């Protein structure tokens, strides 16, 4: 469906130089004989001199020539650079240590400064942050497979153990050896409970709440938790922890409220950017994946944003239930679409009843 079906919508897109309109239509200027993309930076023409065409081919058949600035007859810049960015990602992934920016840019066929901007626009991350996230994922996988800490850090591309240990607690939530051993010697407090949305499991490290899991029954939640950390020291909640659980349950029952919960958030740099943006969405409001991507400066990375939402392990506290499809319809939710619908309904009702 054309997102710019009316002449008014198209004129607004041209006035805003909206890149989202590129590909939906082109416009021609009768006084110059040139046709452009909606996002063209050229000086705006008077409305009475503008004609609209669905495709560049139609504009060409009408006798107009393509603008040399915005090149409306060529693929969009994002598409032209996509292959280069993909090649750069493969180069980073294949390298034992993060390659120099000049080498990555050369792989993409761009200058280092232009490449840095293009890469961030396409992935939402700088090349350095992308490489750091990749190293962290490799280290987690190696430790989970039973590799020694030394082998894991060098295989993941950390040039020095000091850098690995400096990043480890923030990315793993516990010491690297404990992660490798399924949480061995790590102390994880947890508690099971019931909410109106089903069973709930809350687990916390010394830093804060690391998991809020919802499900149909407590046994399944507990089995899933134990499988992730089979060797951890699992500690039942004391009175202080029970009070914390009560606050989590209250948040589930009343998702429109603000709960200042201590959270132990663990993810890639991109995931954490998405999760912070999720926490900024007001109760009762929703945002599309595309809008969220644009909010964090990663326009066009809607699919990556959806992946970050799916990786969230803190139900309701990081409110990924407030993200919907571009047409407003509910999309997948790790804890079930029915729960997502109910959480949004509660927030909407609370907003409507607010004095």
C-alpha positions in Angstrom: 0.0 0.0 0.0 1.3 3.5 -1.0 2.1 5.5 2.2 1.8 8.7 0.2 -1.5 8.3 -1.8 -2.6 11.9 -1.9 -1.1 15.0 -3.4 -1.1 16.7 0.0 0.9 13.8 1.5 3.4 13.9 -1.3 3.9 17.7 -1.0 4.4 17.3 2.8 7.0 14.6 2.1 8.9 16.9 -0.3 8.8 19.8 2.1 10.2 17.6 4.8 12.7 15.9 2.4 11.4 12.6 3.8 13.7 9.8 2.8 10.9 7.3 3.7 9.1 8.6 0.6 12.0 7.7 -1.7 10.8 4.9 -3.9 7.1 5.7 -3.4 7.0 8.4 -6.1 9.1 11.0 -7.9 8.3 14.6 -8.7 9.2 16.7 -11.7 9.6 20.4 -12.1 8.2 21.8 -15.3 10.4 24.9 -15.3 13.6 22.9 -15.2 12.6 19.7 -17.0 14.1 17.7 -14.1 12.6 15.0 -11.9 13.8 14.2 -8.3 13.4 12.0 -5.3 11.2 13.4 -2.5 14.3 13.8 -0.3 16.3 15.7 -2.9 18.2 18.6 -1.3 17.6 20.9 -4.3 15.8 24.1 -3.9 12.0 23.6 -3.6 9.9 24.5 -6.7 6.7 26.4 -6.6 3.7 24.0 -6.2 2.2 25.0 -9.5 5.4 23.8 -11.3 5.4 20.3 -9.7 4.1 17.1 -11.3 4.0 13.7 -9.6 4.9 10.3 -11.1 4.7 6.9 -9.6 8.1 5.8 -11.1 11.2 7.3 -12.7 10.3 5.6 -16.0 7.0 7.4 -16.1 8.7 10.7 -15.5 11.2 9.9 -18.3 8.5 9.0 -20.7 6.9 12.4 -20.0 10.1 14.1 -21.2 11.8 14.8 -17.9 15.5 14.0 -17.2 16.9 12.7 -13.8 18.3 15.1 -11.3 22.1 14.9 -11.0 22.1 15.6 -7.3 19.7 12.9 -6.0 19.9 10.5 -8.9 16.3 9.3 -8.8 16.9 6.8 -11.6 19.5 4.9 -9.5 18.9 2.7 -6.4 18.6 4.7 -3.1 21.9 5.3 -1.4 21.1 2.8 1.3 20.6 0.1 -1.3 23.8 1.1 -3.2 25.8 0.9 0.0 24.1 -2.3 1.4 26.5 -4.6 -0.4 29.5 -2.7 0.9 28.2 -2.7 4.5 27.5 -6.4 4.3 31.0 -7.1 3.0 32.4 -5.0 5.8 30.4 -7.0 8.4 31.8 -10.2 6.9 35.3 -8.9 7.1 34.9 -7.9 10.8 33.4 -11.3 11.5 36.1 -13.3 9.8 39.0 -11.3 11.3 40.8 -12.7 14.4 41.1 -9.2 15.7 39.1 -6.1 14.8 40.5 -4.7 11.5 41.5 -1.1 11.1 38.8 1.3 10.0 40.7 2.1 6.8 40.8 -1.5 5.8 37.0 -2.0 6.4 36.2 1.2 4.5 38.3 0.0 1.6 36.4 -3.2 1.6 33.2 -1.2 1.1 34.8 1.0 -1.5 34.3 4.2 0.5 36.4 6.7 2.4 36.8 6.1 6.1 34.7 9.1 7.1 31.9 8.4 4.6 31.9 4.7 5.5 31.6 5.4 9.2 28.4 7.3 8.6 27.0 4.8 6.1 27.8 1.8 8.4 26.1 3.4 11.4 23.0 4.4 9.3 22.7 0.8 8.1 23.4 -1.1 11.3 22.7 1.4 14.1 26.2 0.8 15.4 29.7 2.2 14.7 32.1 -0.4 13.2 33.9 -0.4 16.6 30.7 -1.1 18.6 29.8 -3.8 16.0 33.1 -5.5 16.5 32.8 -5.3 20.3 29.4 -6.9 20.3 30.7 -9.6 18.0 33.6 -10.3 20.5 31.2 -10.5 23.4 28.9 -13.0 21.6 31.9 -15.2 20.7 33.1 -15.1 24.2 29.7 -16.1 25.6 29.4 -19.0 23.1 32.9 -20.3 23.8 32.4 -20.1 27.6 29.1 -21.8 27.3 30.7 -24.6 25.3 33.2 -25.2 28.1 36.3 -23.5 26.7 38.8 -22.1 29.2 38.6 -18.4 30.0 42.0 -17.8 28.3 41.0 -19.7 25.2 37.6 -17.9 25.0 39.1 -14.4 25.3 41.7 -14.9 22.6 39.4 -16.9 20.3 36.9 -14.1 20.6 39.4 -11.5 19.4 40.4 -9.8 22.7 44.0 -8.8 22.2 44.6 -8.6 26.0 43.0 -10.3 29.0 42.7 -6.9 30.7 40.3 -5.7 28.1 38.2 -8.9 28.3 37.9 -8.7 32.1 37.1 -5.0 32.0 34.1 -5.8 29.8 33.1 -9.2 31.2 31.0 -8.3 34.2 28.9 -5.8 32.2 28.3 -8.2 29.3 28.0 -11.5 31.2 26.6 -10.3 34.6 29.1 -12.5 36.4 32.7 -13.7 36.3 33.7 -15.3 33.0 34.5 -18.6 34.7 31.1 -18.7 36.4 29.4 -18.1 33.0 31.4 -20.9 31.4 30.4 -23.3 34.2 26.7 -22.6 33.9 26.8 -20.1 36.7 29.1 -22.1 39.0 29.6 -20.3 42.3 27.4 -17.4 41.1 24.6 -16.5 43.6 21.3 -16.0 42.0 18.3 -15.2 44.0 15.0 -16.1 42.5 11.3 -16.5 43.4 8.2 -17.9 41.7 4.8 -16.4 42.0 1.4 -15.9 40.4 0.0 -12.9 38.6 -3.3 -12.3 36.8 -1.3 -13.0 33.6 0.0 -16.4 34.8 3.1 -17.6 36.6 6.1 -15.3 37.1 9.8 -16.0 37.9 12.1 -13.2 39.0 15.8 -13.7 39.3 18.5 -11.3 40.4 22.3 -11.0 40.7 24.0 -8.7 43.1 23.6 -5.9 40.6 19.9 -6.2 40.2 17.0 -8.0 38.5 18.4 -10.1 35.6 15.2 -11.9 34.5 11.4 -11.4 34.7 9.8 -14.4 33.0 6.1 -15.0 32.5 4.4 -18.3 31.5 1.5 -20.6 32.0 3.0 -22.6 34.9 5.8 -22.2 37.4 7.4 -25.6 36.7 8.2 -24.6 33.1 9.6 -21.3 34.2 11.8 -22.9 36.8 13.1 -25.6 34.4 14.0 -22.9 31.8 15.8 -20.9 34.5 17.7 -24.0 35.8 18.7 -25.0 32.3 20.4 -21.7 31.7 22.4 -21.8 34.9 22.6 -25.5 36.0 25.6 -25.0 38.3 24.6 -21.7 39.9 23.8 -21.4 43.6 20.1 -20.7 43.5 19.0 -18.9 46.6 15.4 -18.5 47.7 14.3 -15.0 48.4 14.6 -13.5 51.9 12.3 -10.8 53.2 14.0 -8.0 51.3 13.9 -10.0 48.1 10.2 -10.8 48.6 9.5 -7.1 48.9 11.3 -6.6 45.5 9.2 -9.4 44.0 6.1 -7.7 45.2 7.1 -4.6 43.4 7.6 -6.6 40.2 4.2 -8.3 40.5 2.6 -4.9 41.1 4.2 -3.6 37.9 2.8 -6.5 36.0 -0.7 -5.9 37.4 -0.4 -2.1 36.8 2.0 -1.6 33.9 1.1 2.0 33.7 2.9 2.7 36.9 6.6 3.7 37.2 8.7 1.2 39.2 12.3 2.2 39.9 13.6 -1.3 39.9 17.3 -2.2 40.1 18.0 -3.9 36.8 21.0 -6.0 35.7 20.8 -5.4 31.9 23.0 -7.5 29.7 23.1 -7.2 26.0 25.0 -5.9 23.0 25.5 -2.2 22.6 22.7 -2.0 20.0 20.3 -4.0 22.2 20.9 -1.8 25.2 20.2 1.3 23.0 16.9 -0.2 22.0 16.0 -1.2 25.5 16.7 2.3 26.8 14.5 3.7 24.0 11.7 1.2 25.1 11.8 2.5 28.6 11.3 6.0 27.3 7.9 5.1 25.6 5.2 6.4 28.0 2.6 4.0 29.4 -0.5 3.9 27.1 1.6 4.8 24.1 3.0 2.6 21.4 5.7 2.9 18.7 6.5 0.9 15.6 9.7 -0.9 15.1 10.6 1.6 12.3 9.9 4.6 14.6 12.0 3.1 17.4 14.8 2.5 14.9 14.7 6.2 13.9 14.5 7.3 17.5 17.9 5.7 18.3 19.4 7.0 15.1 19.3 3.8 13.1 16.7 4.6 10.5 16.0 1.5 8.3 17.1 -0.9 11.1 13.5 -2.0 12.0 14.4 -5.7 11.7 17.4 -5.3 14.0 15.2 -3.4 16.5 12.7 -6.3 16.4 15.5 -8.7 17.2 16.6 -6.6 20.2 13.0 -6.6 21.5 12.9 -10.4 21.2 16.2 -10.6 23.1 14.7 -8.8 26.1 14.6 -10.9 29.2 12.9 -8.4 31.6 9.2 -8.6 30.9 7.3 -5.3 31.5 10.3 -3.7 33.2 11.7 -3.1 29.7 8.3 -2.6 28.0 8.8 -4.2 24.6 5.0 -4.9 24.7 4.6 -1.2 23.6 6.1 -1.9 20.2 3.7 -2.7 17.4 3.8 -3.1 13.6 3.8 -0.2 11.3 0.0 -0.6 10.7 -0.7 -0.6 14.5 -1.4 -4.4 14.6 0.2 -6.4 17.4 3.2 -8.5 16.5 5.0 -11.3 18.2 5.8 -11.1 21.9 8.1 -13.4 23.8 5.5 -13.9 26.5 2.5 -14.3 24.2 0.5 -11.9 22.2 -2.5 -12.3 24.5 -0.4 -11.0 27.4 0.8 -8.1 25.2 -2.8 -7.2 24.4 -3.8 -7.3 28.0 -0.8 -5.1 29.1 -1.6 -2.5 26.5 -5.3 -2.6 27.4 -4.5 -2.0 31.1 -2.3 1.0 30.2 -4.9 2.5 27.9 -7.6 2.1 30.5 -5.5 3.8 33.1 -4.6 6.6 30.8 -8.3 7.2 30.0 -9.3 7.2 33.6 -6.5 9.5 34.6 -7.9 12.8 36.0 
